[in-house]
Amino acid sequence: MSPPLQLRFVTSAPDVASLPAATAEVAIVGRSNVGKSSLINALANRKKLALTSNTPGRTRMLNLYELEGGGSLVDLPGYGYAAVSGSTRSGWPKMIEGYLLNREALAMIMVLVDGEIGPTKLDVTMLDWARSSSLPHTVVATKQDKVKPSQRQRRQAELAAGCHLEVGDIVWVSAVKGTGILPLRGLVKLWLS
């Protein structure tokens, strides 16, 4: 059994050059409102470590969380719809791409995909870009609790096909119910070791 990740918030940075040095890092990317902050809170078993909101686009910078014992998580702004100005949103792709291409400590990218609705065009674009850039990544399907048990097998097959992966290549989680959180904690520790 993997205990909660001992995470502490360190800083929010506007670009990769403003982040402190790190030995190993896991990045969290996904569309706005996919559940990035909720997942961080579930991994740490804390309710308000990462601020959650019903309004998409609350994560506006690179938010760095340090893991006790070494390594860190970085929460990146969500792509897609967000309730922010066009000028703010237009700067995010450069920030996200700059971080992902230039962070030497980057060990893994968790690409979060909504398990209820499946991959959007933006999710597929992100996965294609990560593959073409030879960046290490894992798809984490969130919100599994919102899929009816009778539809889970079909939804998992559809989501995997939409991501051009096998069902077993995807980590299935629910931050609300805790489903899949223990194995994901173990994976994060492995990626950061």
N, C-alpha and C positions, 0 to 999 in steps of 0.2 A: 504494500500500500504506500502510495506516495503522499507525504504530508503537504499541506499548502505551501506554495512558494512564498518565501519571506522576502517580499518586495517592498521597496520604499521609493516614493516619488523623488526624483532628483532635480529635473529641470525641464523647461519647455524651450525649444530652440527654433529659430526661423530657418536654419539651414544646417547641413551636415558639419560645416566648419565650426559651428558654435557649440557642438556637443563635446562633452569631456571624452577623453580617451577611454577605450574599453578593450577588454581582452577577447570577449566573445559576445555576440548580440543576436537576438531574435527580433525581427521586425514583424509588426502586425499591420496588414493592409486589408482593405475591403471597401465596399461601397458604403456611403453614408447610411447609418441606421442598420447595419448588419449585426451589431452587437459587440464591437471591439472592446469598449469600456466594460461592458458586462462580463465579457470573457476574462479580462484582466482581473476584475474583482473576484470572479469564481476561482481563478487559478491561485489567488492569494487568500481566498476564503475571507474576504473583507468586503463590506458593503459599499464603502465610499472612497476607496483608494483612487480609482479612476472615476471621474464624474460622468454620470449617465444622463441622458435626456431623451425626451420624445421628439425633440426637434433635431433633424439631421444636420450635421455640420458643426457640432460643438468642438470637435478636435480640430484645431486650426494651426497647430505647430507640431514639431517632432517632440513628443512627450517621452522622456526617458525614465525608466524605473530600474533601479539597481537591485540585483538579487543577492541576498546574503550568501557569502561564500564565493562570489564571483559571477560575472556575466551581467547582462541587462536585457530588458525588453524595451523596444521603442514602438510606440503607438503613432502611426502616421495618419494624417488627415484622410477622411473618407473620400472616395471618388464618386462622381455622380451628383445627384440632387443634394443641395445643402442650402439651408436658410441663411446665406451670407451674400455679401455683395459680389457682383460679377468680377470685380478687380481682385478681391481676396481669393475667390475660387480659381481664377485664371492662373494664379501663382503657384497653386498646389502641385500641378504636374511637374514643374521644374524642381520644386522642393522634394517631392517624392522620388523622382528619377535621380536627382542629385545624390540623395541619401543612398538609394539602393545600388547605384553604380560606383559610389566613391567611399563607402564605409568599409574599410579593410577588415574590421572585426565582425562583419555580417556573416553569421553561421547558417541562418535559415530565415526564410520569409514564410510566415503563416498567411496564406491568402484565404480570407474568410468569405464564404459564400452562404447566402441565406438558404438554409435547408428546406424552408417551406416553399419558396418560390423558384429555387434553382438558380443557375448562373445567368446573369444578365449579359448583354453584349459587352458592357464594360468589364465584367469579371473575365470573360473569355479573352478580351483584349489584354488585360493584365497578365493572364496566364500565358498567352502567346508571347508577350513581350518578355516575361521572365524566362521562358524557354529559349527564345532567340538570343537573350543576353547571357545564357548559361548561368543563371542565378539559382541557387538551391531554394526550393520552395515545396511547401506541403499545403494541400487544400484542407481547410477545416470547415465543415458544414455546421453552421450554427442553427439555433432555434428548432432542434429536433423535436422538442416537446410540442410544437405547433402542428406537427404532422400526425394525423390520426394513425394509430397502430396498424389498422387494416391497410393503410396506404404507404407505409414506410418502405417496404421492399421495392415497390414500383417507383416511389419518389427517389430512393437511393440510386436505383438503376438509371433513371432519367438524369439525375444530377451528375452522376459519374460520366455518363455518355456526353453530356453537355460540356464537361471539363476535359474530355478526351482521356479519361482515366478509367481504371477498374474500381468497383465499389470498395474493395479492400485497400485501395490506395488513399482513401479519404478518411479523415478523422471526423467522426460524428459526435457532436456535443450539444448539450443544452445547459446554458449558464443558469437558467431558472431551476431546473430539476437536478442539476449536478451530473447528468448523464455524460459519460466520456471524459469528465474533467480529470479524474485520477490518472488514466493513461496519458492524457495530454501533458499533465505535470511531469510525468516521467520522461516524455519525449523532450520537453523544454530543457530539463536538466541534462539529458543526453546531448542535445544540440549545443549546450553551453559548456560542456566538459572538454 
